[in-house]
């Protein structure tokens, strides 16, 4: 028996296990359904899409999306130590301060979370009001900086948008390069940053290739889990608490398999109801993105990443094209006047990123587009079967609220305006995938036909509905959720950063450690080393 069972060794689970075992008197068992993160494509940033639909990927899809011409949308999720942080695009961008404040949960306002963000960071730009040094997580400037990425930023500035060299600084609006979770040009997931240095601790046990099937709940209290390791049925017990960190799709699935969820659904599947919890699996949110692709004749795209010189630069120097995180550049913009913060996020990649990253590149190309940040549409995760090895039924319901489609169309207009700028002229020689015209009808049709997930799902076990502000599952003792499913809304950032800070705060909640004093100097100037704008 261990004090804590943490189910899921993703971005949050690795942080939580490492932080809790800093106390030698606390024992932790971290359980991961997939294997160790040893595959070379995990650690080679430009190769992340090669992990899709492999054994390291849960390989989910939505069910037929009713407002996307009944298409199914690919949803990769990491099934490996580090979770989706071992196969994401590594861009490190927190939510807008308004996001955390609007959650309305005690202890979760931006000023209260900022000390945790700083605590986790080892930012190569140095310490400041907004950034930390000496933390486990390496946050660095992108070492690739492809000419096309620089041209995209210059084109955005030519189109009238401000330059921004730090989306985690005093202002989110503007265009620039994303900082990335990399160390010496290689991926720095929370498995690399937090878990690996803790593996020699005698109070930490890490079990891989174990899929949890059900939380054991006795007399209203979670006391362990049952699951399967390869072909062996196993039971693990917790002396203090069970913590679910399985992610936005698998956490609600596991809760429902354990009898915690909507009673009508569970009863129909023959699952005994422990707690009737109608909100489990509801409120699913994401950032729908509408990409465009332009081809050209310049041999500088990621199509050339495997050339011998690029391989040599990466292996010997930790730099060059193979350090590219894909969407190297981008920015935040507002679809209309009067908004309190951006509602669009742009991503630009120096390559042909077609079909949700599943397409095979055939030309040198640049891909870019906008993602809707403040979605009003929401979907659900439900059980398709009582069999714990069956995939859950996922419906994102993209554009169920017509206003989200309006924002997506505004993003297409902004993207096309940037594409017309002189800086991008060499790289938009031919249209590979873009709207037929700029009429409202064509833009809306293109959005419905080409929208994909940017892989930012959240909110299926939201604070205030499924868990309380201390992340305890309402109605079940000894059970918490620590992952981005607890976010009440998806917000205006990239959720991986929020996953890490949720786990940092959760560690203090579990340890009974007082939270750091909130930093209320939100308007204080940056003291980072200056980074030239493009």
C-alpha positions as CSV (number, residue, x, y, z in Angstrom):
1,X,0.0,0.0,0.0
2,X,1.1,3.5,-0.8
3,X,-0.1,6.8,0.7
4,X,-1.1,8.1,-2.7
5,X,-2.0,6.5,-6.0
6,X,-1.7,8.8,-8.9
7,X,-3.4,7.4,-12.0
8,X,-1.9,8.9,-15.2
9,X,1.7,10.0,-15.7
10,X,1.0,12.9,-18.0
11,X,2.0,16.5,-17.7
12,X,0.2,16.8,-14.3
13,X,0.8,13.4,-12.9
14,X,4.6,13.6,-13.3
15,X,4.7,16.9,-11.6
16,X,2.5,15.8,-8.7
17,X,4.5,12.6,-8.1
18,X,7.8,14.4,-8.0
19,X,6.5,17.1,-5.7
20,X,4.8,14.8,-3.2
21,X,7.9,12.5,-2.9
22,X,10.1,15.5,-1.9
23,X,8.8,14.5,1.5
24,X,10.6,11.2,2.3
25,X,7.9,10.2,4.7
26,X,5.3,10.1,1.9
27,X,5.0,7.1,-0.5
28,X,3.6,7.5,-4.0
29,X,2.7,5.0,-6.7
30,X,2.4,6.6,-10.2
31,X,0.5,4.4,-12.6
32,X,0.8,4.9,-16.4
33,X,-1.1,2.9,-19.1
34,X,1.7,3.3,-21.6
35,X,5.4,2.5,-21.6
36,X,8.5,4.6,-20.7
37,X,9.3,7.6,-22.8
38,X,12.3,6.2,-24.5
39,X,11.3,6.4,-28.2
40,X,13.7,8.8,-30.1
41,X,10.8,10.6,-31.8
42,X,9.6,11.8,-28.4
43,X,12.8,13.7,-27.9
44,X,13.3,15.0,-31.4
45,X,11.0,18.0,-31.5
46,X,10.3,18.0,-35.3
47,X,9.3,14.4,-35.2
48,X,6.3,14.7,-32.8
49,X,3.6,14.0,-35.5
50,X,5.3,10.6,-36.2
51,X,4.0,9.5,-32.8
52,X,0.4,9.9,-33.9
53,X,-1.5,6.6,-34.2
54,X,1.4,4.6,-32.8
55,X,1.3,2.5,-29.7
56,X,2.2,5.7,-27.7
57,X,-1.1,7.3,-28.7
58,X,-4.6,6.7,-27.4
59,X,-5.6,7.5,-30.9
60,X,-9.0,9.0,-30.3
61,X,-11.4,10.6,-32.7
62,X,-14.6,12.5,-32.2
63,X,-17.9,10.9,-33.2
64,X,-19.6,12.5,-36.2
65,X,-19.5,16.2,-35.6
66,X,-22.9,17.6,-36.5
67,X,-21.7,21.1,-37.4
68,X,-18.6,19.9,-39.4
69,X,-20.4,18.1,-42.2
70,X,-20.5,15.0,-39.9
71,X,-16.8,14.6,-40.1
72,X,-14.8,12.9,-37.4
73,X,-11.8,14.8,-36.0
74,X,-8.6,13.2,-35.0
75,X,-7.6,13.6,-31.3
76,X,-4.2,12.3,-30.4
77,X,-3.4,11.8,-26.7
78,X,-0.1,10.5,-25.3
79,X,-0.1,7.0,-23.8
80,X,3.4,7.1,-22.4
81,X,5.3,8.6,-19.5
82,X,4.8,12.4,-20.0
83,X,1.4,11.8,-21.5
84,X,0.4,14.3,-24.2
85,X,3.4,16.4,-23.1
86,X,5.6,13.8,-24.7
87,X,3.9,14.3,-28.1
88,X,2.7,17.9,-28.2
89,X,4.1,20.8,-30.1
90,X,5.9,22.1,-27.0
91,X,4.7,25.7,-27.2
92,X,4.6,27.1,-23.7
93,X,1.8,29.6,-23.3
94,X,-0.3,30.2,-20.2
95,X,-3.8,31.4,-20.2
96,X,-4.7,35.0,-20.2
97,X,-4.9,36.4,-16.6
98,X,-8.6,36.9,-17.2
99,X,-9.1,33.2,-17.7
100,X,-8.0,32.2,-14.2
101,X,-9.8,35.1,-12.6
102,X,-13.0,34.2,-14.4
103,X,-13.0,30.7,-13.0
104,X,-14.2,32.3,-9.8
105,X,-12.6,29.6,-7.6
106,X,-10.9,30.5,-4.4
107,X,-7.2,30.2,-4.6
108,X,-7.1,30.0,-8.5
109,X,-6.9,33.7,-9.5
110,X,-4.0,34.6,-11.8
111,X,-2.1,36.5,-9.1
112,X,-2.4,33.4,-6.8
113,X,-1.2,31.1,-9.6
114,X,1.7,33.2,-10.9
115,X,4.1,32.1,-8.1
116,X,3.4,28.5,-9.1
117,X,4.1,29.2,-12.7
118,X,7.4,30.8,-11.7
119,X,8.3,27.9,-9.3
120,X,8.0,25.4,-12.1
121,X,10.1,27.3,-14.6
122,X,13.8,27.4,-15.5
123,X,13.4,30.1,-18.2
124,X,16.6,30.8,-20.2
125,X,15.7,34.5,-20.4
126,X,16.2,34.8,-16.6
127,X,14.0,35.7,-13.7
128,X,11.4,38.4,-13.8
129,X,7.9,39.3,-12.5
130,X,6.5,36.8,-15.0
131,X,9.2,34.1,-15.2
132,X,11.2,31.9,-12.9
133,X,14.7,30.3,-12.9
134,X,15.9,27.2,-11.2
135,X,12.7,25.2,-11.5
136,X,12.5,21.8,-13.1
137,X,10.9,22.8,-16.4
138,X,13.2,24.2,-19.1
139,X,11.5,26.9,-21.0
140,X,13.6,28.2,-23.9
141,X,13.5,30.2,-27.1
142,X,13.0,28.2,-30.2
143,X,16.3,27.2,-31.8
144,X,15.0,26.6,-35.3
145,X,13.5,30.0,-36.2
146,X,12.9,29.1,-39.8
147,X,12.9,32.0,-42.3
148,X,9.2,31.3,-43.0
149,X,8.3,31.7,-39.3
150,X,10.1,35.0,-39.2
151,X,8.3,36.0,-42.4
152,X,5.0,35.2,-40.9
153,X,5.7,37.4,-37.9
154,X,6.9,40.2,-40.2
155,X,3.7,39.8,-42.3
156,X,1.5,40.1,-39.3
157,X,3.3,43.3,-38.3
158,X,2.9,44.6,-41.9
159,X,-0.8,43.8,-41.6
160,X,-1.0,46.1,-38.6
161,X,-0.7,43.8,-35.6
162,X,1.9,44.5,-32.8
163,X,5.0,42.4,-32.3
164,X,5.1,40.5,-29.0
165,X,8.2,38.6,-27.8
166,X,6.6,37.1,-24.7
167,X,3.0,35.9,-24.7
168,X,3.4,35.1,-21.0
169,X,4.4,38.7,-20.2
170,X,2.4,41.8,-19.5
171,X,0.4,41.6,-22.8
172,X,-0.9,38.6,-24.7
173,X,-1.9,40.4,-27.9
174,X,0.5,40.4,-30.8
175,X,2.7,38.1,-32.9
176,X,6.0,36.5,-32.3
177,X,7.8,33.2,-31.6
178,X,6.5,30.8,-29.0
179,X,8.8,29.8,-26.2
180,X,9.0,26.1,-25.9
181,X,9.5,23.3,-23.3
182,X,12.9,22.2,-24.6
183,X,16.3,21.7,-23.1
184,X,19.3,22.0,-25.3
185,X,17.1,21.7,-28.4
186,X,15.3,18.5,-27.2
187,X,11.8,18.0,-25.7
188,X,11.6,18.7,-22.0
189,X,8.3,17.1,-20.9
190,X,7.4,16.9,-17.3
191,X,8.6,13.3,-17.4
192,X,12.0,14.6,-18.3
193,X,11.9,17.7,-16.1
194,X,10.1,16.5,-12.9
195,X,9.9,12.7,-12.9
196,X,13.2,11.5,-14.1
197,X,15.2,13.3,-11.4
198,X,12.9,11.7,-8.8
199,X,13.1,8.1,-10.0
200,X,15.8,7.1,-7.5
201,X,13.7,8.1,-4.5
202,X,12.8,5.0,-2.5
203,X,9.4,6.5,-1.7
204,X,8.4,6.6,-5.4
205,X,7.1,3.6,-7.4
206,X,6.4,4.1,-11.1
207,X,4.3,1.4,-12.8
208,X,4.1,1.5,-16.6
209,X,1.8,-0.5,-19.0
210,X,-0.9,-0.6,-16.3
211,X,-4.4,0.5,-17.4
212,X,-6.7,1.4,-14.6
213,X,-10.2,0.0,-15.0
214,X,-12.0,1.1,-11.9
215,X,-11.6,3.1,-8.7
216,X,-12.4,1.1,-5.7
217,X,-14.9,3.0,-3.5
218,X,-15.8,1.5,-0.1
219,X,-18.3,3.2,2.2
220,X,-18.1,6.3,0.1
221,X,-14.3,6.5,0.1
222,X,-11.8,5.8,-2.7
223,X,-9.3,3.2,-1.4
224,X,-7.5,2.0,-4.5
225,X,-7.9,1.0,-8.2
226,X,-8.2,-2.2,-10.1
227,X,-6.6,-2.6,-13.5
228,X,-4.6,-4.7,-15.9
229,X,-0.9,-4.9,-16.5
230,X,-0.5,-6.7,-19.8
231,X,-2.6,-9.8,-19.2
232,X,-2.5,-9.7,-15.4
233,X,-5.3,-8.3,-13.3
234,X,-4.0,-6.1,-10.5
235,X,-5.3,-4.2,-7.5
236,X,-3.5,-1.3,-5.9
237,X,-4.5,0.4,-2.7
238,X,-4.0,3.9,-1.3
239,X,-3.6,4.7,2.4
240,X,-4.5,8.4,2.0
241,X,-5.9,9.3,-1.4
242,X,-6.5,8.3,-5.0
243,X,-5.6,11.0,-7.5
244,X,-6.9,10.8,-11.1
245,X,-4.6,12.6,-13.6
246,X,-5.7,10.7,-16.7
247,X,-6.6,13.7,-18.9
248,X,-9.7,15.3,-20.2
249,X,-11.1,12.1,-21.9
250,X,-9.8,9.3,-19.7
251,X,-10.5,10.9,-16.3
252,X,-14.3,11.1,-16.8
253,X,-14.3,7.7,-18.4
254,X,-12.6,6.2,-15.4
255,X,-15.0,8.0,-13.0
256,X,-18.0,6.7,-14.9
257,X,-16.6,3.1,-15.0
258,X,-16.3,3.5,-11.2
259,X,-19.9,4.4,-10.7
260,X,-19.4,8.2,-10.4
261,X,-21.3,9.9,-13.2
262,X,-24.8,10.4,-14.7
263,X,-26.9,7.7,-13.1
264,X,-29.1,7.2,-16.2
265,X,-26.1,6.5,-18.4
266,X,-24.5,4.2,-15.9
267,X,-27.7,2.2,-15.2
268,X,-28.2,1.6,-18.9
269,X,-24.7,0.1,-19.1
270,X,-25.2,-2.0,-16.0
271,X,-22.7,-0.1,-13.9
272,X,-23.7,0.2,-10.2
273,X,-24.2,3.9,-9.3
274,X,-22.0,5.1,-6.4
275,X,-22.7,8.8,-6.9
276,X,-25.1,10.3,-9.3
277,X,-22.9,13.0,-10.8
278,X,-24.6,14.4,-13.9
279,X,-21.7,16.8,-14.7
280,X,-19.0,14.2,-15.1
281,X,-17.9,14.2,-18.8
282,X,-19.9,17.4,-19.6
283,X,-18.6,20.9,-20.5
284,X,-15.9,19.5,-22.9
285,X,-14.2,22.4,-24.6
286,X,-11.4,22.8,-27.2
287,X,-9.8,25.3,-29.5
288,X,-11.0,24.5,-33.1
289,X,-8.4,25.6,-35.6
290,X,-8.9,26.3,-39.4
291,X,-5.5,25.9,-41.1
292,X,-4.4,27.0,-44.5
293,X,-1.5,25.7,-46.6
294,X,0.6,27.4,-49.2
295,X,3.4,25.8,-51.2
296,X,6.5,27.3,-52.7
297,X,9.8,26.5,-54.3
298,X,12.2,27.3,-51.5
299,X,13.9,24.1,-50.0
300,X,13.7,25.3,-46.4
301,X,10.6,23.6,-45.0
302,X,10.5,20.7,-42.6
303,X,10.4,18.4,-45.6
304,X,14.2,18.8,-45.5
305,X,14.5,18.2,-41.8
306,X,16.0,14.7,-42.3
307,X,18.9,15.9,-44.5
308,X,22.3,14.8,-43.2
309,X,23.4,18.3,-42.2
310,X,20.2,18.9,-40.3
311,X,20.7,15.6,-38.5
312,X,24.3,16.4,-37.7
313,X,23.3,19.8,-36.3
314,X,20.7,18.3,-34.1
315,X,22.7,15.3,-32.7
316,X,26.0,17.3,-32.2
317,X,24.9,20.8,-31.4
318,X,21.2,20.6,-30.4
319,X,20.1,23.1,-32.9
320,X,18.8,23.4,-36.5
321,X,15.6,22.3,-38.2
322,X,15.0,19.2,-36.1
323,X,14.6,21.3,-33.1
324,X,11.5,22.9,-34.7
325,X,8.4,22.4,-32.6
326,X,6.2,22.8,-35.7
327,X,4.2,25.9,-34.9
328,X,7.2,28.0,-34.2
329,X,5.5,31.3,-34.5
330,X,2.0,32.8,-34.1
331,X,0.1,35.2,-32.1
332,X,-3.0,36.5,-30.4
333,X,-5.6,38.7,-31.9
334,X,-9.2,39.9,-31.4
335,X,-11.9,39.2,-33.9
336,X,-13.7,42.5,-33.2
337,X,-13.4,45.7,-31.2
338,X,-14.6,45.8,-27.6
339,X,-13.3,42.4,-26.4
340,X,-11.5,42.3,-23.0
341,X,-8.8,40.0,-24.4
342,X,-7.9,38.0,-27.5
343,X,-10.3,35.5,-28.9
344,X,-8.1,34.1,-31.6
345,X,-4.7,32.4,-31.5
346,X,-2.6,31.8,-34.6
347,X,-0.1,29.1,-35.3
348,X,2.4,29.1,-38.2
349,X,4.5,26.1,-39.1
350,X,7.3,25.9,-41.7
351,X,5.9,22.8,-43.4
352,X,2.9,21.1,-44.8
353,X,0.9,20.1,-41.8
354,X,-2.2,18.6,-43.5
355,X,-5.0,16.4,-42.1
356,X,-4.4,17.1,-38.4
357,X,-0.7,16.1,-38.8
358,X,-1.5,12.8,-40.4
359,X,-0.9,13.8,-44.0
360,X,2.4,13.0,-45.8
361,X,4.2,16.2,-46.9
362,X,4.7,16.4,-50.6
363,X,5.9,20.0,-51.1
364,X,7.8,22.7,-49.4
365,X,5.1,24.7,-47.7
366,X,4.0,27.0,-44.9
367,X,0.9,26.2,-42.9
368,X,-0.9,28.7,-40.7
369,X,-4.3,29.5,-39.3
370,X,-6.3,30.8,-36.4
371,X,-7.9,28.9,-33.5
372,X,-11.0,30.0,-31.7
373,X,-10.1,30.6,-28.0
374,X,-13.3,31.6,-26.2
375,X,-15.6,28.9,-27.5
376,X,-19.2,29.0,-26.4
377,X,-19.8,25.5,-27.8
378,X,-19.2,22.5,-25.6
379,X,-19.4,18.7,-26.0
380,X,-19.2,15.6,-23.9
381,X,-17.3,12.4,-23.0
382,X,-19.6,9.5,-22.4
383,X,-19.2,5.7,-22.1
384,X,-19.8,3.7,-25.2
385,X,-19.4,0.5,-23.3
386,X,-18.9,-0.8,-19.7
387,X,-15.8,-2.5,-21.0
388,X,-12.9,-0.4,-19.6
389,X,-10.7,-1.1,-22.7
390,X,-13.3,0.4,-25.0
391,X,-12.7,3.9,-26.2
392,X,-15.0,6.6,-24.8
393,X,-17.5,8.4,-27.0
394,X,-16.2,11.9,-27.6
395,X,-18.3,14.7,-29.2
396,X,-16.8,18.1,-29.2
397,X,-19.8,19.8,-30.8
398,X,-17.6,22.3,-32.6
399,X,-19.6,25.4,-33.8
400,X,-22.8,24.3,-32.1
401,X,-22.9,27.9,-31.1
402,X,-22.9,29.9,-34.3
403,X,-20.8,32.7,-32.7
404,X,-17.8,30.4,-32.7
405,X,-18.0,30.0,-36.4
406,X,-18.2,33.8,-36.7
407,X,-14.8,34.0,-34.8
408,X,-13.3,31.3,-37.0
409,X,-14.3,33.2,-40.1
410,X,-12.7,36.3,-38.7
411,X,-9.6,34.3,-38.2
412,X,-9.6,33.2,-41.8
413,X,-9.9,36.8,-42.9
414,X,-6.9,37.8,-40.7
415,X,-4.9,34.9,-42.0
416,X,-5.6,35.7,-45.6
417,X,-4.6,39.4,-44.9
418,X,-1.3,38.3,-43.4
419,X,-0.7,36.0,-46.5
420,X,-1.0,39.0,-48.8
421,X,1.8,40.9,-47.1
422,X,5.2,41.4,-48.8
423,X,7.1,39.5,-46.2
424,X,5.2,36.3,-47.0
425,X,5.2,36.7,-50.8
426,X,8.1,34.2,-51.4
427,X,6.3,31.5,-49.5
428,X,2.7,31.7,-50.8
429,X,3.4,30.9,-54.5
430,X,0.6,28.4,-54.8
431,X,-2.5,27.7,-52.8
432,X,-2.6,24.1,-51.6
433,X,-5.5,24.5,-49.2
434,X,-7.4,27.7,-48.6
435,X,-11.0,29.1,-49.1
436,X,-12.3,29.4,-52.6
437,X,-12.9,33.1,-52.1
438,X,-13.3,35.6,-49.3
439,X,-17.1,35.6,-49.4
440,X,-18.8,34.9,-46.2
441,X,-20.4,31.7,-47.6
442,X,-17.0,30.3,-48.9
443,X,-15.2,31.1,-45.6
444,X,-17.9,29.4,-43.6
445,X,-18.0,26.4,-45.9
446,X,-14.2,26.1,-45.7
447,X,-14.3,26.4,-41.9
448,X,-16.8,23.5,-41.6
449,X,-14.9,21.4,-44.1
450,X,-11.4,22.0,-42.7
451,X,-11.6,22.7,-39.0
452,X,-9.4,20.4,-36.9
453,X,-8.6,20.2,-33.2
454,X,-5.4,22.0,-32.1
455,X,-5.5,19.3,-29.3
456,X,-6.4,21.6,-26.4
457,X,-9.3,19.7,-24.7
458,X,-10.3,20.7,-21.2
459,X,-13.1,21.0,-18.6
460,X,-14.9,17.6,-18.4
461,X,-14.5,17.5,-14.5
462,X,-14.8,21.2,-13.9
463,X,-14.2,22.9,-10.6
464,X,-17.5,24.0,-9.1
465,X,-19.3,21.2,-10.8
466,X,-17.5,17.9,-10.4
467,X,-14.7,18.9,-8.0
468,X,-14.3,21.6,-5.4
469,X,-11.6,24.2,-5.3
470,X,-9.3,21.7,-3.5
471,X,-9.9,19.3,-6.5
472,X,-11.8,16.8,-4.4
473,X,-14.5,14.9,-6.2
474,X,-17.8,16.0,-4.8
475,X,-19.6,13.1,-3.1
476,X,-16.6,10.8,-2.8
477,X,-14.0,11.0,0.0
478,X,-10.3,10.4,-0.7
479,X,-10.6,11.1,-4.5
480,X,-9.2,14.0,-6.4
481,X,-8.7,15.0,-10.0
482,X,-5.5,16.8,-11.0
483,X,-5.4,17.5,-14.7
484,X,-6.9,20.0,-17.2
485,X,-10.3,18.4,-16.9
486,X,-10.8,20.5,-13.8
487,X,-10.5,23.8,-15.7
488,X,-13.9,25.4,-15.7
489,X,-13.1,26.8,-19.2
490,X,-10.5,26.2,-21.9
491,X,-9.3,29.8,-21.8
492,X,-7.0,31.7,-24.0
493,X,-3.7,29.7,-23.7
494,X,-2.2,26.4,-24.4
495,X,-3.4,24.1,-21.6
496,X,-0.2,22.2,-21.1
497,X,1.1,25.1,-19.0
498,X,-2.0,25.1,-17.0
499,X,-1.8,21.4,-16.4
500,X,1.6,21.9,-14.8
501,X,0.5,24.8,-12.6
502,X,-2.6,22.8,-11.5
503,X,-0.3,20.0,-10.4
504,X,2.0,22.4,-8.6
505,X,-0.9,23.8,-6.6
506,X,-2.4,20.4,-6.0
507,X,0.9,19.2,-4.5
508,X,0.6,22.0,-1.9
509,X,-3.1,21.2,-1.3
510,X,-2.3,17.5,-0.6
511,X,0.7,18.4,1.6
512,X,-1.2,21.0,3.5
513,X,1.4,23.6,2.6
514,X,0.2,27.2,2.6
515,X,0.1,28.7,-0.9
516,X,2.7,31.2,-1.8
517,X,1.6,34.8,-1.2
518,X,-0.2,36.2,-4.3
519,X,1.7,38.6,-6.4
520,X,-0.5,41.6,-6.9
521,X,1.9,43.7,-9.0
522,X,0.3,42.6,-12.3
523,X,1.4,45.7,-14.1
524,X,5.0,45.6,-13.1
525,X,7.4,45.9,-16.1
526,X,9.3,42.9,-17.4
527,X,12.9,42.6,-16.3
528,X,13.7,39.8,-18.8
529,X,16.8,40.1,-21.0
530,X,15.5,41.9,-24.1
531,X,14.7,39.7,-27.1
532,X,14.6,41.5,-30.4
533,X,11.3,41.7,-32.2
534,X,11.1,40.6,-35.8
